[in-house]
Amino acid sequence: MSQEVLNYLFIGLSFALYLFIAFRSRAGSTKEFYVAGGGVSPVANGMATAADWMSAATFISMAGTVAISGYDGSRFLMGWTGGFVLLTMLMVPYLRKFGKATVPDFIGDRYYSRGARAIAVVCALFICMTYIMGQMRGVGVVFSQLFGISIPAGVLIGATIVFFYAGMGGMKGITYTQVAQYMVMAFAYTLPALFISFALTGDVLPQVGLVSETVAGVPFLEKLDAINRELGFAAYTSGTLSKLNMFCITAALMCGTAGLPHVIVRYFTVKNVRAVRVSAAWTLVFIAVIYLTAPAIGAFARVNLIEAVNEVPHVELPGWFEAFEKTGQITWTDVNGDGCVQYRGPEQAEANELIFGTDMMVMANPTIAELPMWVVALLMAGCIAAALSTAAGLLLVLSTSIAHDLMKKIIKPDLSDREEVRWARLASFGALVVATYFGINPPAAFIAKTVAFAFGLAASSFFPTLLMGIFSKKMNKVGGMAGMSIGLLFTFSYIVYFQFLGGTEDQYLWGITPEGIGFVGMLINFSVSFVVCSVTPPPPQKVVEMVEQIRLPEG
């Protein structure tokens, strides 16, 4: 059986499983559509949340980023996992006790204002639309790589599948589909790492292999650093980002994670506050399975790739090299005319003949290591699952923000349950059409900067507003609305200016890149909120009592 047939088989079976689960668990009420009926078990919700979090960028690109940038890539590991600690300790137990279905729902009631709810809806739309566009583009790229079809065709196929089980099944359908997707992702990500770790170091666990000796008796990290030094650029374990910029990026990713609406809403699906804490603990366990493996995959991929191609005549390279050349994931230019591949890294750009993208490191790693074909097929199924799971969660937040928070709570309060679910499905379709369009026709540099947009906007808007809403009885509606609006506007303007309007690096504020500016936006949000609050009327007594109530332990 050929590799292509195996790819079709594994992905086709996984699609059939997702669609079957979605059909069997389709939503029949607004409660099932928004929060899966509120009775999901903590373990199942932990798996679903982990799948919701493992976007295409995380699954495909993170290990490649670590492989190429070394220490600098650790900002994603620290930021994203640290964000879940903030989420568990400071956010979701209190929001679950409040008993609402969406983040704008909490903000609208806590800040006792339809204006605050409307601003929260706008924030949710900005964050989720930005993120889902990147996911749809990721689906198209993976389909193109796998089946030799165009990226637009791949985006359309992915959009159809996502609409079926997210738009029709709601949170109930998404939850149990994401449980299956997590299992596919976990096996797809870890199995190749186990094989490669054993081949390189003799240790089955890749986390152990990363810090142990190779089969030749040399510490693996020393070998990796030595390879880099011989090629003339910095050691893998050194970093190039300034301390301030590294801190701001990591903090923005942490706070952005704790403010992402599609992650927060997952914890509204369990029975009570205790189940939230248990579910959050399981989420961290399931995420750790993949996140603790990513650094090892990145390091192994870099060693395997350099050893396989450096100083090797191009005509003698294995078939996988040509396959990735055809898709543009690898490019080779014979700079010195000797017919051999020389990899010198970005520090010696004039002599470097090999350029490869971060996305190909995970996808090519099993092939480079000559693993069995079924392992490669399983990895491809995992790549698709990662993109689809996050796209579905984001689509649900978009639809509920429009149907519940905009239509039901602001524009047309007399909507029936059936009409509300109908609006949610129409909103899902409309949002997916927009996301599909930008997935097919992305603005320049847009997809590459999705993380900077989504996490920066969440860190500067939702995170401070939710935190103050939970822990500050004095915070009023004017302060909350002002802080959320100005924090969002500042961060959005900074990113747009430097990514689309020609801003240069020497103009960065204190050297902070757009990836980290969300942390500054968060500080601005806090500052504006408290200043405005101090000169405006305090919140009503019923709001103060509500804040006191959600902070009391149950029972």
N, C-alpha and C positions, 0 to 999 in steps of 0.2 A: 504494500500500500504506500502510495507516494505521500510526501509531506503536505501537498496541497489538499489531497483527499482527507487526510487526518485533520487538517485545520477546519475544513468544511464540516466534518463529522462532529468534532468537539464543540464548535461554535453553534452548529445547528441543534445539537442536543441541549446545549445550555439555553438557547433561545426558546426551544419548546418547553423546557422546564419553567422558565420565567413566565411565559404566557399562560401556561396551565395554572400556575399558582395564582396569577393575577385574576384569571377568570373565576377560579373557585373562591377567592376571597374578596370579590368586588364589593364595593361599599353600597349599602342600601339606605343610609341616613347621613345627616350632616355630621353626627358624632363619629360615625365610622369613617366618613370621608376625611375629616379633619384630624382626629386623634385615634383612629383605629378602634373606636369603642372604649378606649381607656383601660383595656384589660390585658395588654401585652405583657408577657413574663419578662423579668429583668434580664435573663440570659439572652432571650430572643431579641429584645430591644438593644442589648449591648452589641450583638452581631450586626443588627440592622444599622445602628448608629455608626459602627466602624465602617460598614460598606458605604453608607452615605458620605462618610468623610473621605474615603479613599477615592479621590477623583482621578481622572486620567493623568493629570499633572503629577499627582502624588505617586501613582502606581508606575507610570512609565518614565517620568522625568526626574524624580527625586534622586534615585540612585545614580542616574547619569550625571546629574548636577554635582553630586558628591564625588563621582569618579573624575570629573573634569576640574572642579574647583577645590577639591580636598577639604581642608579645615573650614573654609568659607561656607561650604555647603551645609555645615552643621547647624546654621541658623534655622533651617527648615525643620530639622529634627527637634531642636530645643524649643522653637517657637510653637510649632503645631502641637506637640505633646504637652508642653507646659500650659497651653491654652485650655486643654481639657481639665487640668487641675483647677484653674481659675473657674471654669464652667461648673465643676463639681462642687467646689467649696463656696462660691459666691453667688451663683446664679440659679441653676435649675431647681434645687430643692424649694426655694422660695417662690419661683414662678409657677411650679407645679401646685404648690399649696394655694396659690391665688385662684387656680381652677379655670383659666381661660384657654382658648384654643390657639391663639397666635400671639406673637410678640407685639404687634400694633394694638391688639386687644388689651394687653396689660398697660401699655403706655397711654392709651386713650383713657382708661379708667383711673390709673394712678395719677395722671396729670389733669384729670377731670376736664378734658377739652377735646372737642372734635377736631380742632386745629392740630393738637398734638398727635392725635390718631392719624390725621392726614399726612403730617410730616413723616410719621413712622412708616406709613404705607409707601411714600416716595423713597425713603431710605431702603426699604425692603426690595422695592422694584429695582433701584440702582444696583444694589449688591447682587441680587439673584440673577438679573438679566446679564450683568457683566460676567458672572461666573458660568452661567449655563451656555453662553455663546462659546466660551473656551471648551466646554465639555463636548458640545456638538461638533466643533472643529476637530477635537481629539478623536471622536468616533469616526469621522470621515477619513482622517489620516491613517488610523489603524486598519479600517476596511480597505483603503487604497493599497496599503503595504501588503495586506494578506492576500487579496483576491485580484489585484491588478485592475481594479475599477477606478473610476475617477473619484476624487475627493467629494465633489457635490453629490454623486450617487450614494456614496457611503454615508454622508450626512442625512440624506433623505431616508435611507433605510433605518438608521438609528432613530431618527425623529418619529417615524411611524411606530416603531416598537415601544419607545418611551411613552408616546401618547396613549397607546393601548393600555398599558398596565398602570400608568400614573393618572391619566385623565379619567379612565373608567373605574379603576380600583380605588383611587384615593389613597389615604394613608394606610388603610387596611391592606390593600393590594400591594402597596409599596413595601410595607414592613416585612411581609413574609417572602416577597420576592428578593429583598435585600439580604435576608438570612441566607438564601441559596447563593446569592451573588458573593457574599463574604466567604462562604466555604470554597467556592471556585477560586476566588482571589488568593485566599490563604495558601491553598495547595499549589496554585500556579506560581506564586512568588517564592515560596520556601523550598519546594522540591529541587529546582535547579541549583539553588544556593547550597543545599546539602551535598549534592553530587560534586559541585565544583570545589567546595571547601575540602572535601575528602581527597579529591585529586591533587589539589595544590599543597595541602598541609597535613593530610592524614587525619584531621579532626572532622567528624561529621557535622557538628554544630558550627555554622559559619561565624557566629559571634566569638566562639573560642578560637577558630582558625585565624581570624583577623589579628589576634594578639599573640598567636603562638608561632612556632617555627615552621618553615616549609619542609617538604620531604627531603630537601638537601641540607637541612640543619641551620638555615639562616632565618632569623626572625622576619616574619612576613612584612611588617611595616618598614623594617630596615631595607629589605629588598625593594619595596616600592619607592622609598625615598632615593635609594641608590640609582634606580632606573631613571628617575626624574633628573637627578643631578648629572648623570652621564649625558643626558640629552640637552643639558644646558639651561634648565629652568628650575624654579624654586621647589623645595621639598614639598611632597604631598601634604605633610602634616603642618605646614606653615600657612599663614593666611595673608591676604592682601588688603582686606577691608580695614578701615580705621576702627578703633575701638568704639567710638561714638556711633558711627554708622552701623556697625555690627549690633550694638546694643539696641538701637532704635528699630532696626529691621526685626530682630528677634522679639522685642516687646510689641511691635505692631502685629506680628503674626500671632503672638500669644493672646493679646487683647482682642484681635480680630476674630480669632477662633471662638473666644468666649462670647462674642457678639453676633455670630453668624445665625440668622434666623432659622435656616433649614436644619442646623444641628440642635438648636435649643428646642425646637418644636418636637423633636423625637422623644424628649423626656416627658411630654404631655401625654404620651400613649400608655404609660404604666399606671398602676392602681393608686399609689399613694406616694408620700414623700420618702418613706423608707425604701420603697421599690426604686425610686429615682436614684438614691445613693448607691444601692446595690447595682443597678443597671449601669451607672457611671463607672463603677469599679470594673465591671465586666468589659465595658467599652475600652478602658485603658489596657486591659489584658489583651483583648483582641487586636487593638491597634499596635501594641508592643510586638506582637508576633511578626508584623510586617516592618515596623519602623526600626526595630533592633536588627533586622536582617539587611536593611537598605545600605548602611555603610559598608558592610561586607561585600554585598553585590557590586557596589560601585568600585571598591578597591580591586576585587577579583577581576571585574570586567576590564579595568584599565591595564592590569598586568597581562591578562590574556591577549588583549588586543595588541598591545605594544610588542609582546614577544612573538605574536603570530605574523605581524606584517613588517616590523621595522627592519630595514636593510635587506628585505626579501625582494627579488626580481618580480615585477608586476605580473609577468607571464606565468610565474610559479605560484601565485596566490590561490588559495582555495576558492571554491565556487561561491561561498557565501559573500565574499568581498564584492564580486561582480554583481550579485543580486542587490546588495545595498547601494552599490554605485548607480544602478538603474533607477532606484527610487529617490536618489539624491540624499540619502542619509549619510553616505560617505563620498567624499570627492578627493581625487588624487591628481596632482599636477607635477609632472616630471621637471622640476626646477633646474636641476643640474644636468639633465639629459643622460643619466647613467642607466635608466630603465628600472631602478630599484626604488622602493618606497622608503622615504626618510621622514620620520616623525620627530619634530623638534619643538612642538608646542607653541603656544601663542607668544612666548617671550622671544622667540627667534622666528618671527613671522616670515621674514624674507627667505629663510632656508627651509621652512616647514612645507612639506609636500602633501600631508594628510590632514584633512579636516573632517571631523565627525560631529554629529549633533548629540545632545543629551538624550533625546528620545530613543536613539538606536541602541544605547548601552544595555538596557534591560532586555529589549527585544532580540538583540543579536547575541547576548551572552551565552545562552544554551547552545546556539549553533556554533559559535566560535569554540566552545569547549567540547564540541562533538558529542553532545548528549543524545539520548534516543529521540526519535522523531515525535513520539507521543508526548514527551516533556515539552517540546517546542509548541505543539498544538495546544496543550493545556495552558501554557503561558499566553498564547494568543487569545484564548477564551477568557483568561483573567483580565487582559487589557481591555477587552470589550466590556466585561462586567463592571470594571472600575468606572468607565465613562458613563455607562447607562445608569448605574446606581445613584451617582451624584446628580446627574441630570434630572432624574425622576424626583428626588427630594427637593431640588430647587424649583422644579415646575410646580410641585404641590404648594410650596410657600407662595409663589407668584399667584396661583389661582385662588388660594384662600385669602390673601391680602386684598385681592380685587373683589371677590364675591362676598366675603364676610365683613372685612373691615371697611371697604369702600362702599359697596352696594347696600349691605344689610345695616351697617352702623351709621352711615352718613347720608347716602343718597335716597334709599328706599327702605325704611325700617320695617315696613309691613310685608317684606318678602317671606313666603312660606319656606319650609325646609326643602321641599322639592324644587322650588324656583332657585333657592340658594345653591343647591348642588348643580343645577343646570347652568347657572352663571359661572360656577367654579370650573365646570368642564369647558364652557365657551372660553373662559379666560385661559385655561390650559392650552387650548388650541391656538388662540391668538398669540400667547407668549412663545409657544413653540414655533410658530410661523416666523416671528421676528428673530428668534434665536437661530433657526435654520438658515434664514437669509444671511445673517452675519457669520454663521459657520461656513457658508459657501463663499461669501464675499467679505472676509474680515478686513477692517481698516488696517493700514500699515502698522506693524508692531503691536497690534491690539492683543492678539492671543498670547504673545510672549509676556505681556504685562498684566494678564488677568489677575495674578496673585496680588500685585501691587494695588490694583483697583479694588477687588473684592474685600481683601483683608484690611486695607487701609480705610476704606469707607466704613466697614463694620466697627473697626477700632475707634474711629473718630465720631461715630454717631450712636449706635446702639449700646456699646459697652458702657460708656460713662452714664448714659441716660438710665439704663437699667440698674446700674450699681447705685446711683443716687436715689432712684425710685424705691429701692429695697431698703437702703440703710440710712437715708436722711429723711427724717420726719419734717424738716423745715423746707425741703425743696418744693417750690411751687410750680405752677404750670408755665408761667412766663419764663422763669429761669431754665426749666427743662427744654422748652421749645427753642429758646434763644441759643442755648449751648449746642443742642442737636443740629440746628440749622447751620450755625456758623462753623462748627466742627466739620460737618459734611461738605459745606461749600469750600472751605479752605483746602481740605485734602483733595477734593475733586479738581479744583482749579490748579493745584500744584502738579498733580499727575498729568492732567491734560496739557498743561504748558510745556512740561519737559518731554512728554512722549509724542505730542502731536503738533505743537506750535513752535518747535525749533529751539527750545531752551537748551543751554549747554551745561556741561558738568561744572564749569567754574562759577556758575550762577547758583549752584545748590546752596540751600540755607544750612550753614555750618557743616557743609559737606555731606548732608543727609540725602540719600537717593530717594526716588519716588517709592521704592519698596518700604522705606522706614518712616515716611512722612506721616503716616497714619498715627504714629505715637505722638507726634507734635500736635496733630489735630485733636487727639484725645485730651491732651493737657489744655488745649484751648477750650475744648468743650467744658471741662471741669471748671476752668477759671471763669468763663463767661457765665455759666450757670449760677455759680455761687455769688458773683458780683451782682448780677441782675436780681437774683433771689433776695439779696440783702436790702434792696431798695424798692421792692414791690410787696404787695400784701401776702401774708402767709397762707398756706393751704387751708381748706375747711377742716373742721374737727373730724368729720367722717373719714376724710382721707388719712389724717394722722392715725386714727384708730385702725384703719385698714392696714397701714404700714406696720403698726405694732402687732396686729393679728398675724400677718404672714411671716413675721420673724419669731413667733412663738413656736416651740416644738409641739408636734401633734400629741394629743393625749394629755 
